[in-house]
Amino acid sequence: MRIGEVAERTALSFRSLRHWDDVGLVQPSARTEGGFRLYTEKDVERILIIRRMKPLGYTLDEMRELLDVVDALTIHPSDIALRARIDEIRDGADQRRQKLTEQLAMADEFVQLLGQL
């Protein structure tokens, strides 16, 4: 599929998709003769992983590391070290999520306060 369809399916901008390609985070599986990006379902799944990491404040390097671990697990699904790393990443994601929950509660308080003025 072309970038427009991927952007629509993932609710991401062309700019984000192109940037992730430029920095090597997610590269399309192919290109047309005219140079247009072509993505597969697997590419879209990878993009969705990244999209889910964005609100948690992961850096590009952290995203790349997670994707590398996921790729390695595909090849070596029972690797203990890789499983341990995924557990560490999951714990970190949970902590980041908790922080977002706290920030959202503060935002709700602020909106309530404004409603009382």
QUIKA-V289120 format. One record per backbone hydrogen bond with DSSP energy under -0.5 kcal/mol. CO is the residue of the C=O (numbers start at 1). NH is the residue of the N-H. If there is no record, write none. Layout:
# QUIKA-V289120
co = <CO CO>
nh = <NH NH>
This chain:
# QUIKA-V289120
co = <1 2 2 3 4 5 6 7 7 13 14 15 16 17 18 19 20 20 21 30 32 36 37 38 38 40 41 42 43 44 45 46 47 48 49 50 50 51 53 53 54 59 60 61 62 63 64 65 66 67 68 69 70 71 72 76 79 80 81 82 83 84 85 86 87 88 89 90 91 92 93 94 95 96 97 98 99 100 101 102 103 104 105 106 107 108 109 110 111 112 113 113 114>
nh = <39 5 6 7 8 9 10 11 12 17 18 19 20 21 22 23 25 26 24 38 35 32 3 29 30 44 45 46 47 48 49 50 51 52 53 53 54 55 56 58 57 63 64 65 66 67 68 69 70 71 72 73 74 75 76 79 83 84 85 86 87 88 89 90 91 92 93 94 95 96 97 98 99 100 101 102 103 104 105 106 107 108 109 110 111 112 113 114 115 116 116 117 117>
